[in-house]
């Protein structure tokens, strides 16, 4: 029997090695590679990301069966601390993050937009040096219509001793975040994260039950054609924002894309370029988005990819919050496109 040429054998082995290396580049391994260390801090961060990934897997599993299970879709009838109607998936996803981190020994407290005050894990507090801030379900209005959803997260180191349960050290600028990212529940489940060393994406492989590296060091295009904004609020915006929208309407090359799930819209812009806007409205100039749970984590991701995130007047990561549930306007995306929106704002004042 004739033997395969040596070159073909080498090619086959090389292809196999690359495939195996890809399948072995799990999230926890990648974090340690990024930090080039097996120090206690590096292992903590790797374990934190593994726990976040587990929460994402549990939520993705629930969403994949949402239409077949009772008690998953619809509203609970409750209202959260923001005064918004609570979806059943919001409650489930919030509970998932708490359950996943209860036994971790890593996190002393979790702060979520669904909870008025942080959730403390007393048994962790002597040793857990980290806080997790998160939006358990972003775009929950999409839940009942089987459209894409997301989760947003950020990790901060605990500073000082939180004796009175006020978590005052969380009221600090977004540049204090040591990790941030989001999970996108779409046709596939993806996790995108940064620990200040670039932006990297992972896709959940259901056959392995692992998030596998998809792309390293993602760079956002300097300019893109997409603008993403809820134009239903047009007449409630400041005139400068309306002028910007009129500009894109009459300028060739722009296209509108808005899904109702910010994670989905920003993921598109991260890969293809463009700008996402959620400005304040005249009755509420502070906007709708929560600084600590939504704007700051996404701002860190986009900045690490070479983009920008601003309120229109200052960088999101430099905004100093005065309360846990502080809201902020958000303009985020490709540097050139964010600068264009800023130019309208500056000319309007």
C-alpha positions as CSV (number, residue, x, y, z in Angstrom):
1,X,0.0,0.0,0.0
2,X,1.4,3.4,-1.0
3,X,2.3,5.7,1.8
4,X,1.0,9.3,1.9
5,X,3.6,11.9,0.9
6,X,5.4,13.3,3.9
7,X,4.3,16.8,3.0
8,X,0.6,15.8,3.1
9,X,1.2,14.0,6.5
10,X,2.8,17.2,7.9
11,X,0.0,19.3,6.6
12,X,-2.6,17.0,8.2
13,X,-0.7,17.1,11.5
14,X,-0.4,20.9,11.4
15,X,-4.1,21.3,10.7
16,X,-5.0,18.9,13.6
17,X,-2.6,20.8,15.9
18,X,-4.2,24.1,15.1
19,X,-7.7,22.7,15.6
20,X,-6.7,21.2,18.9
21,X,-5.0,24.4,20.0
22,X,-8.1,26.4,19.2
23,X,-10.4,24.0,21.1
24,X,-8.0,24.1,24.1
25,X,-7.9,27.9,24.3
26,X,-10.7,28.2,26.9
27,X,-11.5,31.4,28.6
28,X,-9.7,30.5,31.9
29,X,-6.6,29.5,30.0
30,X,-6.7,32.7,27.9
31,X,-6.9,35.0,31.0
32,X,-3.7,33.4,32.4
33,X,-2.0,33.7,29.0
34,X,-2.9,37.4,28.9
35,X,-1.5,38.0,32.3
36,X,1.6,35.8,31.6
37,X,1.4,34.7,35.2
38,X,0.1,32.0,37.6
39,X,0.1,34.5,40.5
40,X,-2.8,34.4,43.0
41,X,-4.2,37.6,41.4
42,X,-4.0,36.0,37.9
43,X,-5.7,32.8,39.1
44,X,-8.4,34.9,40.9
45,X,-9.2,36.7,37.7
46,X,-9.2,33.5,35.7
47,X,-11.6,31.9,38.2
48,X,-13.8,35.0,38.1
49,X,-14.1,34.9,34.3
50,X,-14.9,31.1,34.6
51,X,-17.7,31.9,37.0
52,X,-19.1,34.6,34.7
53,X,-18.9,32.1,31.8
54,X,-20.9,29.6,33.9
55,X,-23.6,32.2,34.5
56,X,-23.7,32.8,30.8
57,X,-24.1,29.1,30.0
58,X,-27.0,28.8,32.5
59,X,-28.8,31.8,31.1
60,X,-28.2,30.7,27.5
61,X,-29.7,27.2,28.4
62,X,-32.7,28.8,29.9
63,X,-33.3,31.1,26.9
64,X,-32.9,28.2,24.4
65,X,-35.9,26.5,26.1
66,X,-37.9,29.7,27.0
67,X,-40.8,29.0,24.7
68,X,-41.2,25.4,26.0
69,X,-41.1,26.1,29.7
70,X,-43.7,27.7,32.0
71,X,-42.8,30.7,34.1
72,X,-39.9,31.9,31.8
73,X,-41.5,34.5,29.5
74,X,-43.6,37.6,30.4
75,X,-43.6,40.1,33.3
76,X,-43.5,39.3,37.0
77,X,-45.8,42.2,37.9
78,X,-43.0,43.7,40.0
79,X,-41.2,47.0,39.4
80,X,-37.4,47.2,40.0
81,X,-35.4,50.0,41.7
82,X,-35.4,51.9,38.4
83,X,-39.2,51.9,38.2
84,X,-39.2,49.5,35.3
85,X,-41.4,46.5,34.9
86,X,-39.5,43.3,35.7
87,X,-39.3,40.4,33.3
88,X,-39.2,36.9,34.6
89,X,-35.9,36.4,32.8
90,X,-34.5,39.4,34.6
91,X,-35.2,37.8,38.0
92,X,-33.8,34.4,36.9
93,X,-30.6,35.8,35.4
94,X,-30.0,38.0,38.5
95,X,-30.4,34.9,40.7
96,X,-28.0,33.0,38.5
97,X,-25.2,35.4,39.0
98,X,-25.8,35.4,42.8
99,X,-25.9,31.6,42.9
100,X,-22.8,31.2,40.8
101,X,-20.7,33.5,43.0
102,X,-22.1,32.4,46.4
103,X,-19.7,29.5,46.7
104,X,-16.8,31.1,44.8
105,X,-14.9,32.6,47.7
106,X,-13.9,35.3,45.3
107,X,-16.6,38.0,45.5
108,X,-17.7,39.8,48.6
109,X,-20.6,41.5,47.0
110,X,-22.6,41.8,43.8
111,X,-24.3,45.0,42.5
112,X,-27.0,44.8,39.9
113,X,-29.4,47.2,38.3
114,X,-32.1,44.8,39.5
115,X,-31.2,45.3,43.2
116,X,-31.6,48.5,45.2
117,X,-28.5,47.7,47.3
118,X,-25.5,45.3,46.8
119,X,-25.9,41.7,47.6
120,X,-23.4,40.6,50.2
121,X,-21.9,37.2,50.7
122,X,-20.7,37.4,54.3
123,X,-18.8,34.1,54.3
124,X,-16.8,35.5,51.3
125,X,-16.1,38.9,52.7
126,X,-13.0,38.1,54.7
127,X,-11.3,36.6,51.7
128,X,-13.3,37.8,48.6
129,X,-11.5,40.9,47.4
130,X,-13.6,41.6,44.4
131,X,-17.0,43.1,43.5
132,X,-19.1,42.1,40.5
133,X,-21.3,44.7,38.9
134,X,-23.7,43.5,36.2
135,X,-26.8,43.9,34.2
136,X,-28.2,40.4,34.2
137,X,-30.4,40.8,31.1
138,X,-29.8,43.7,28.7
139,X,-32.7,44.2,26.2
140,X,-35.2,42.2,28.2
141,X,-38.0,43.7,26.1
142,X,-36.8,41.3,23.4
143,X,-37.3,38.2,25.6
144,X,-40.9,37.4,24.5
145,X,-40.2,37.8,20.8
146,X,-37.1,35.5,20.6
147,X,-34.7,38.3,19.7
148,X,-31.1,38.7,20.9
149,X,-30.3,39.6,24.5
150,X,-27.2,40.2,26.5
151,X,-25.6,40.3,29.9
152,X,-23.1,43.0,30.9
153,X,-20.4,42.7,33.6
154,X,-17.6,44.4,35.3
155,X,-15.2,43.4,38.0
156,X,-13.7,45.8,40.6
157,X,-11.3,45.3,43.4
158,X,-12.7,46.1,46.8
159,X,-11.0,49.2,48.3
160,X,-10.9,49.7,52.0
161,X,-13.3,48.1,54.5
162,X,-17.0,48.2,53.7
163,X,-18.2,48.1,57.3
164,X,-21.6,49.9,56.9
165,X,-22.8,48.1,53.7
166,X,-22.9,51.2,51.6
167,X,-20.3,50.0,49.1
168,X,-19.0,53.6,48.8
169,X,-15.8,52.5,47.0
170,X,-17.9,51.4,44.0
171,X,-18.6,55.1,43.5
172,X,-15.4,55.5,41.5
173,X,-14.5,56.1,37.9
174,X,-14.8,53.4,35.3
175,X,-11.0,53.3,34.9
176,X,-10.9,51.4,38.2
177,X,-12.6,48.4,36.5
178,X,-10.1,45.5,36.3
179,X,-12.2,43.5,33.9
180,X,-15.4,44.1,31.8
181,X,-17.3,42.6,29.0
182,X,-20.6,41.2,27.8
183,X,-22.3,37.9,26.9
184,X,-24.4,38.0,23.7
185,X,-27.3,35.4,23.4
186,X,-27.9,35.2,19.7
187,X,-27.7,32.4,17.1
188,X,-24.6,31.4,19.1
189,X,-23.7,32.5,22.6
190,X,-20.6,34.7,22.7
191,X,-18.6,36.2,25.5
192,X,-16.4,39.3,24.9
193,X,-14.0,40.5,27.6
194,X,-11.1,42.7,28.4
195,X,-8.8,42.8,31.4
196,X,-7.0,45.9,30.0
197,X,-5.0,43.9,27.5
198,X,-7.2,44.2,24.4
199,X,-10.6,42.8,23.6
200,X,-11.1,39.1,22.9
201,X,-14.2,37.1,21.8
202,X,-15.2,33.5,22.7
203,X,-18.0,31.4,21.4
204,X,-19.8,28.7,23.4
205,X,-19.3,25.3,21.8
206,X,-22.3,23.3,23.0
207,X,-20.6,20.0,22.3
208,X,-17.7,20.9,24.7
209,X,-19.7,23.0,27.1
210,X,-16.9,25.6,26.9
211,X,-16.3,29.1,25.6
212,X,-13.6,28.7,22.9
213,X,-11.5,31.5,21.6
214,X,-12.9,33.0,18.4
215,X,-10.9,36.2,17.9
216,X,-8.0,37.9,19.7
217,X,-7.2,41.6,19.9
218,X,-10.4,42.9,18.1
219,X,-9.9,46.4,16.7
220,X,-13.0,48.6,16.0
221,X,-12.9,50.3,12.5
222,X,-12.0,54.0,12.7
223,X,-15.3,54.7,10.9
224,X,-18.4,52.8,10.0
225,X,-21.7,53.2,8.2
226,X,-24.0,52.2,11.0
227,X,-25.7,54.6,13.4
228,X,-27.8,52.9,16.1
229,X,-30.4,54.9,18.0
230,X,-34.0,54.8,19.0
231,X,-35.4,57.5,16.7
232,X,-38.8,57.2,18.4
233,X,-37.3,59.7,20.9
234,X,-36.4,62.2,18.2
235,X,-38.7,65.1,19.4
236,X,-37.5,64.6,23.0
237,X,-33.8,65.1,22.2
238,X,-31.8,68.2,22.5
239,X,-31.6,70.1,19.2
240,X,-27.9,69.2,18.7
241,X,-28.7,65.4,18.6
242,X,-31.6,66.1,16.2
243,X,-29.3,68.0,13.9
244,X,-26.9,65.0,13.9
245,X,-29.7,62.7,12.9
246,X,-30.8,65.1,10.1
247,X,-27.1,65.0,9.0
248,X,-27.0,61.2,8.6
249,X,-30.4,61.2,6.9
250,X,-29.1,63.4,4.1
251,X,-25.6,62.0,3.9
252,X,-24.9,59.0,1.6
253,X,-23.4,56.0,3.2
254,X,-25.2,55.8,6.5
255,X,-27.5,53.0,7.5
256,X,-29.7,52.6,10.7
257,X,-29.6,49.5,12.8
258,X,-31.3,49.3,16.2
259,X,-32.4,46.1,17.8
260,X,-33.6,47.1,21.3
261,X,-30.7,45.2,22.9
262,X,-27.7,47.4,23.4
263,X,-25.2,44.5,23.6
264,X,-26.3,43.3,20.2
265,X,-26.0,46.8,18.7
266,X,-22.6,47.5,20.2
267,X,-21.3,44.1,19.2
268,X,-22.2,44.9,15.6
269,X,-20.4,48.3,15.9
270,X,-17.3,46.7,17.6
271,X,-16.9,44.4,14.5
272,X,-18.1,46.7,11.7
273,X,-17.7,50.2,13.0
274,X,-20.2,53.0,13.5
275,X,-21.8,54.7,16.5
276,X,-24.4,53.8,19.1
277,X,-26.3,56.7,20.8
278,X,-28.5,56.8,23.8
279,X,-28.8,60.5,24.6
280,X,-30.8,62.0,27.4
281,X,-34.3,63.4,26.7
282,X,-35.5,66.8,27.6
283,X,-37.5,65.6,30.7
284,X,-34.5,63.3,31.7
285,X,-31.2,64.8,30.5
286,X,-29.3,62.2,32.5
287,X,-30.5,59.5,30.1
288,X,-31.7,56.0,30.7
289,X,-28.5,53.8,30.9
290,X,-26.9,52.9,34.2
291,X,-23.3,54.1,34.5
292,X,-21.9,51.3,36.7
293,X,-23.8,48.4,35.1
294,X,-24.0,49.3,31.4
295,X,-22.1,52.4,30.2
296,X,-18.8,52.0,32.0
297,X,-18.3,48.3,31.3
298,X,-19.1,48.7,27.6
299,X,-16.9,51.9,27.5
300,X,-13.9,49.9,28.7
301,X,-14.4,47.2,26.1
302,X,-14.8,49.8,23.2
303,X,-11.8,51.9,24.4
304,X,-9.6,48.8,24.6
305,X,-10.6,48.0,21.0
306,X,-9.5,51.5,19.9
307,X,-12.9,53.2,20.1
308,X,-14.4,55.9,22.2
309,X,-17.3,56.3,24.7
310,X,-18.5,59.7,25.9
311,X,-21.5,61.5,27.4
312,X,-21.0,64.1,24.7
313,X,-19.0,66.2,27.1
314,X,-16.6,63.9,28.8
315,X,-15.3,60.3,28.5
316,X,-17.6,57.8,30.2
317,X,-14.6,56.2,32.0
318,X,-13.9,59.6,33.7
319,X,-17.4,60.1,35.0
320,X,-17.5,60.0,38.9
321,X,-20.8,58.5,40.1
322,X,-22.5,59.8,43.2
323,X,-24.9,56.9,43.5
324,X,-25.0,53.2,42.6
325,X,-27.8,53.5,40.1
326,X,-26.6,56.7,38.4
327,X,-27.7,57.1,34.8
328,X,-25.8,58.7,32.0
329,X,-26.1,59.6,28.3
330,X,-23.9,57.4,26.0
331,X,-22.3,57.9,22.7
332,X,-20.0,55.0,21.9
333,X,-18.3,53.4,18.9
334,X,-15.7,54.3,16.2
335,X,-13.5,57.3,17.0
336,X,-14.4,59.2,13.9
337,X,-18.1,58.7,14.3
338,X,-18.2,59.6,18.0
339,X,-16.2,62.7,17.2
340,X,-18.8,63.7,14.5
341,X,-21.6,63.4,17.1
342,X,-19.5,65.5,19.6
343,X,-19.0,68.2,17.0
344,X,-22.8,68.7,16.7
345,X,-23.1,68.8,20.5
346,X,-20.3,71.4,20.8
347,X,-21.7,73.5,18.1
348,X,-25.1,73.4,19.7
349,X,-23.9,75.0,23.0
